[in-house]
């Protein structure tokens, strides 16, 4: 329990890239798990994968690995925030996302940004709800 009286549990897995800053891969607070933004790093090499489609797939693989470490899966995700350096890639995100998610799809926002860490084309963060 922290000094505000809430219970927070850090979630970590070697199946997703280790944090490249002062953050946790995810934090569980009660039944809610906040998944930190994932960029398309190969977790073993900690290097970006090549190609926009493959970057999007890697981001979802990384996000799923963290969801699994929290005891959940993509069916438990209720919200995604997607950050793209080129909003022209939005249709591609939809195509790839359909490979990983089933209906009902999570709520979602897509935001165009000037740049992302390590020169990534895409970053995705999410929220999932799963009883501990």
C-alpha positions in Angstrom: 0.0 0.0 0.0 1.4 3.4 -0.9 1.1 6.6 1.2 -2.3 7.5 -0.4 -3.8 4.2 0.8 -4.1 2.5 -2.6 -2.6 -0.7 -3.6 -0.4 -0.6 -6.7 1.5 -3.5 -8.2 4.1 -3.2 -10.9 3.8 -5.7 -13.8 6.9 -6.8 -15.6 7.9 -9.4 -18.1 11.0 -10.2 -20.1 8.7 -11.0 -23.1 8.3 -7.3 -23.7 11.0 -4.6 -24.0 12.3 -3.5 -20.6 11.5 0.1 -19.7 13.7 2.7 -21.3 12.8 5.3 -18.7 11.4 5.8 -15.3 8.2 3.8 -15.7 6.8 0.3 -15.2 5.6 -1.9 -18.1 2.2 -1.8 -16.4 0.7 -1.0 -13.1 -2.3 -2.9 -11.5 -4.6 -0.8 -9.3 -7.4 -3.0 -8.1 -9.0 -4.7 -11.1 -7.6 -2.2 -13.6 -4.2 -2.6 -15.3 -2.6 0.4 -17.0 -0.4 -0.7 -19.8 2.5 1.7 -20.6 3.0 2.7 -24.1 4.9 0.1 -26.2 7.0 1.0 -29.1 8.2 -1.6 -31.7 11.3 -2.8 -30.0 12.3 -6.5 -30.3 12.5 -7.4 -26.6 15.6 -9.6 -27.0 17.7 -7.1 -29.0 16.0 -3.9 -27.8 16.1 -2.6 -31.4 13.3 -1.3 -33.6 11.9 -3.8 -36.1 11.8 -2.6 -39.7 8.7 -1.6 -41.8 5.6 0.1 -40.6 3.3 -3.0 -40.7 5.9 -5.0 -38.8 6.3 -2.1 -36.3 2.6 -2.2 -35.6 2.6 -5.9 -35.2 5.5 -5.8 -32.8 3.8 -3.1 -30.7 0.7 -5.4 -30.3 3.0 -8.4 -29.5 4.7 -6.3 -26.8 1.4 -5.1 -25.4 0.0 -8.6 -25.4 3.0 -9.9 -23.5 2.5 -7.3 -20.8 -1.3 -8.1 -20.7 -0.4 -11.8 -20.2 2.0 -10.9 -17.4 -0.9 -9.1 -15.7 -3.1 -12.2 -16.0 -5.1 -10.8 -18.9 -5.4 -10.8 -22.6 -6.6 -8.5 -25.4 -10.2 -9.5 -24.6 -9.8 -7.7 -21.3 -8.6 -4.4 -22.9 -11.2 -1.6 -22.6 -9.2 1.3 -24.0 -6.3 1.9 -26.4 -4.4 5.1 -27.2 -2.5 4.9 -30.5 0.2 7.5 -31.4 1.4 7.7 -35.0 4.1 9.9 -36.5 2.1 9.6 -39.8 -1.7 9.5 -39.6 -1.7 8.1 -43.2 -0.8 4.8 -41.4 -4.1 4.8 -39.6 -5.8 2.3 -42.1 -2.8 0.0 -41.6 -3.3 0.1 -37.8 -6.9 -0.9 -38.4 -5.8 -3.9 -40.5 -3.2 -5.1 -38.1 -5.4 -4.5 -35.0 -8.1 -6.8 -36.5 -5.4 -9.6 -36.4 -5.1 -9.2 -32.6 -8.5 -8.0 -31.4 -12.0 -9.4 -31.7 -15.3 -7.5 -31.4 -16.4 -5.8 -29.3 -13.2 -3.8 -29.9 -11.9 -1.6 -27.1 -12.5 2.1 -27.1 -9.7 3.9 -28.9 -8.1 7.2 -29.7 -5.5 7.8 -32.5 -3.2 10.8 -32.2 -0.7 12.2 -34.7 2.6 13.1 -33.0 5.8 14.8 -34.3 8.1 12.0 -33.0 8.3 9.0 -30.8 11.1 7.4 -28.8 13.9 5.8 -30.7 12.4 7.0 -34.0 9.4 4.6 -33.8 6.5 5.1 -36.2 3.9 3.9 -33.7 3.3 3.6 -29.9 0.2 2.1 -28.2 -0.8 2.2 -24.6 -3.9 0.6 -23.0 -6.1 -0.1 -20.1 -7.4 -3.5 -19.2 -9.8 -4.7 -16.5 -9.2 -8.1 -15.0 -9.9 -9.2 -11.4 -6.6 -10.1 -9.6 
